[in-house]
């Protein structure tokens, strides 16, 4: 008799003579025989899958489902209904290893008639039932699946395993990057890309260091740089150019060179005439011996405009070659249109006849230049003897011989408390604020002048 396995899934093909099939146009008397035989086949199939029937032999493709009563420790055999023990292997025809069948596990076995073995279709692959190891060797094997179950050695796995850096996620514990030999290289390979070190400072996400890839690795630190006590800072060829002691004292191994700091020496190329009496005249310094930074104007305004903030030391000097009777010469440095405290003065009272001819007036001092809009230029002022109040000064000095030149305020620069004037109505005292000496009366001055 035919069994369920002998039938086709195509209905028209199940047309054998009754009771094995139902041919087209079969005799009515054969129908009941085919139907009764069909129900009997179903019952036999039920008894087969339920284990009620005993198996007479193994057939290719027979499948059996079994519950293991123990975990295997090595090779396994299967004997169904005492037909005969057959080896159980994997799909690759290898014997089972320890733990591939575990107690109370449900497994499917398929009979391979060609090799006369049972193939377990779902061996246990869980590692919790396997012996533990603390290290791997290159020859150890691991299971992989790419549509089929395969194996790979640790050596081959390492050679083929890589993770893109942008796929590395945030961890939750300390991380160390170490190597027992060779260098550790951090390479930002994108054009002009930076290397950035970040962290959390006081709860705030902070960039600690940026290495600028567009500037050959120029380093920008978020805060200061601290080196060990007694540490050095230098170049590749002079590593100890700058040494910083524990107390902060700094020592240079070479003499510092400030090649780019502004420096200037300016002068006139020929004598400048037309220096007016009692008025400041700008000196037209039209030539420079050197001008680091090119901040001096030698053709239009004759002024110095440095763009580097700082304290500057200035020296000025004026050489008088005038044959005119002059008793007072002042040289002063102007800043932003106003006189500074850098001024010199050469003065003789009570003399005539080219008194200051071939005299040099000089001055020096420090000025703070704090922005690029500050301008500097030199001025000169002269006082002619015949135009000023020499007679009045002589009269006052006869009355008060203890007075000095500094006590007189002679315009336009002076710090004295006595100011004299001559405005066409004669010489007179305009201001007298001397702290101890009384202002002389007209009678005293007349008497002093008659002596």
C-alpha positions, 0 to 999 in steps of 0.5 A: 500500500502507498503511504503519505510520503508516496503521494504528489503535491500535484492532485492530478498525479495521484491517479493510481488504481484504487485503493492507492489513488483515484483515477479519472472515471474510476468505477463507483465501487472503487471510491469507498475503497480509496477513501477508507484507505486514505483515512487508514494512511492518515492514522498510520502517519499519526502513529509514526510521528507520535512514536506509536509505530516501530520503525523497521529501517532508516530511509533517506530524508527521515527526520526525527525529533528528540529531547536529550536526556543528558549533555554530551561530552563528546561524540554521539550516536542515535538508535531509533526503535533499535534499528541500529546506532548511527553516528550523529554529525554536523552539517559539515560531516564532523563529529559533535563536540562536547556540549553541542547537545544539552540536557532537555534540549530539543533537536532535529535529526535527519538521516543521511543514507549516503553516509549512513549517519544522522545529521543534527540540524540545530546543534547547540552553539551557546557558549555558556555550556562550553569550557572557559578559556583565558586566551586565544591562539591564531589557530583557534576557530570561531563560528560565523554565518553568512547564509551558511554556518562556517568557521574562521580562525582567530588569525584570519578574523583579526586580519579581516576585522576593522571598525571605522573610527566614526562608528566608535561610540561613547564608553562608560569607563576609563579607556587606555590606548597603549602599545608595547612597541612602536608609535601611536599615531593620530592622523587627521587625513582630511585636508586642513582638518584639525586634531582636537582634544576635548573634555569636561571642566566643571560640568562644561564641555571644553576644548582643551587643545586644538592642533590646526591642520591648516597651519601646519599643526599650530597649537591653541591651548584653552588655558596656560601651559605648565611645565615641570619645575626646572623644565625647558622650552626651545626649538628642535636645535636648541631645546633649552633656549628658555629654562624656567626654575621652580620659583619662576625665574626665567633664563635664556641660553641665547641673547634675545633678539627683537628684530621686529620691534620698531626702531628709528633714526630720522634727520634733516638732509639740509639746514631748515630756516624760517624758525619763527620767534616765540612760536613752535616750528615743526622740524621737517625730518626728511630722511631716515638712517633706519626705520624698522617697521617703516612707520616714519613719514619723511615726505608729507607730515614728518611724523612717526606712527608706530603700530606696536603698543609699548613704552618707547625711549626717544632722544631728540637733538637740535643744532642751532646755526643762527647768527641772530641774537637768540637767548632761548632755544626749546626742543620738544617732542609732540604726541597727537598734537600736544607737547610731551614732557620730552623737551630740552632747553638752552637759555642765557639771560642778559647776553647778546651778540649771537649768544647761542650760535652753534649750540645743541639742544637735546632731550630724552625720555619714555612715552607710552604708545598704546594704539596705532593712531598716536603721532609723534613729531619734533618742534623747535622754538626760539626767543630773540633778545631784542623782542623780549623782556630782558630789561624787566628780568634784570630789574627783578633779579636785582631786587631778588637775586635768589630767583632762578631761571626756573622761577620765570614762566617764559612762553610757550613752555615753563613751570615758573610762577612769574609770568612776564609780558611785552605786548607793545605797551612796554614790559610788565609783570602779568602773573606773580604767584611766587610762594614767598617773595612779594610782587615788586611795585613799580617804584621798586622796579624803577629804582632797581633799573636806575642803579 
